[in-house]
Amino acid sequence: MPKVYLLDYVAGNIRSLVNAIEKVGYTVEWIKSPEDVEKADKLILPGVGHFGHCMTQISNAGYLPAIRKHIESGKPFMGICVGLQSLFEGSSENSSVPGLGIIKGHLDRFDDSSKAVPHIGWNSANTSDKQVFGLRPSSKYYYVHSYKVPYKKGELENQGWTVATARYGDEEFVGAVAKGNILATQFHPEKSGVAGLRVLKAFLDGKQESEVNAAIKAVEEGLTRRVIACLDVRTNDQGDLVVTKGDQYDVREKSEAGNVRNLGKPVEMARKYYEQGADEVTFLNITSFRDCPLKDLPMLEILRKTSETVFVPLTIGGGIRDTTDTDGTKVSALDIATMYFKSGADKVSIGSDAVTAAEEYYAAGKKLSGKTAIEQISQAYGNQAVVVSVDPKRIYVSEAAATKHNTVQTKYPGPNGEQTCWYACTIKGGRETRDMDVVELVAAVEAMGAGEILLNCIDKDGTNSGFDLELINQVKGAIKIPVIASSGAGNPGHFEDVFAKTTTDAALGAGMFHRGEYTVKQVKDFLGEKGLMVRQFES
Ligand code: 1PR
């Protein structure tokens, strides 16, 4: 198989990129020192997370002159995400660290006054009338970043670049640039399904340009509504790892001697949802797999296998906290996250530990310790890699003044007719309720560097009665980072509701997909019919 060289310089999920490269018929050779760069014909510079951190790593390892020489010699070069950003002169993410300066221009942060930042999800890379390196104006690609190159018509074109554009809110930015043998994408081709694999293959095959035919004309620009499939995974009483699903977090059958509900095999179900068009797949490990050395965690194997066939982002949650291994060795949450990233995860989701960290944050007078799992993982992998999973429960009160917590006026009165409630945070899968409300929690974890909130709701989980719109609106009003609405989805109309009546950034379903009541495709087709922009699955 032909080779492509990958620069091994920075933390991050490189496994999915390797899987994607292999999927399109190439093998990966690792570049481990600047001298290796000369051997490379085709070179890929991946990168995710913080611009300053990535550039400093590349620079300290002595790679900059070798990369510049490779590009100037006209050999094929592809930059991905921070790999694109590195070609520019600099970024306001860290103004003291320069980029390679091969392209004139600077990056700045998305304006978060009217939209969530980071920009996470599927957006265009529109080259209008040409297909450049397989980029199609009709396709959507997976982006995750807070800083962007603003698009000013003609500016890069005058330097000889072809530009693929994307739009987020009222900001138009550079989705990809190409010139000669150089291609750089702000999005992640390895996470962009078939559309992304096509781009990767076109680059590796050296297919620079072709005409756009009528079938692949532009679709509307902008971020699509994200639909996520979630798989709760645990060992059943026979010791098998199964996808399960609870009713208000109770995963045992009411009949059949109370067995753990078994809805299928995790890897196969993840693949099925990918093929139905799921924009992301989330695994929640809802038991801690006690008595198992961490390196043998069954979830690692599930991720490795899934990432070979599922080319959309994978999130893994459950058990991400400082812990002690079976042989007594202390293992940090960061070490556990690293194992997950190396096995194919793109994001980790932290539940119980985030609540404890938030309690400590407030106890310390809102001072960051730098030691929490959220801070350490987002520092190392970027905040887009850290999701906080929230498991709130409704607590009714007679009036707002009856509690110190942030309340909502509810249309769904409590058992004694109460029209006011607050949402208490829980830990350990809802088994323990804490004296902290969701607004306090999400504000604290945003300050610590979380990049996204997975907002469950114990009262709604498994009820098929629709999302808790009051909860979602309360949380969206408190933070700038994206929110994934979760719990209660029972039909496609519930997804329409949550997108129409809240400003949620994504919506997640579990039981209705697992039980085969609806497919992800049916949900997306329905949203499309209602005029909401969704990504169509490409085969
Ligand atoms: O606390 O960091 O170890 O993480 C544990 C993770 O496992 C948390 O993300 C927590 O939400 C999850 N979890 C723990 N126990 C359960 C349980 O069900 N017994 N599952 C559990 C949570 C909730 C959702 C579900 C939606 C949608 N699952 O993610 O998928 O409610 O369901 P629906 O569409 O069928 O209504 P830590």
Residues whose N, C-alpha, C, O or C-beta is under 5 A from the ligand:
A	BS01	1PR	C230 D232 G246 Y249 D250 L284 N285 I286 G317 G318 G319 I320 S349 I350 G351 S352 D353 S389 D391 K428 G429 N456 K460 D461 G462 T463 S486 S487 G488 A489 L508 G509 A510 G511 M512
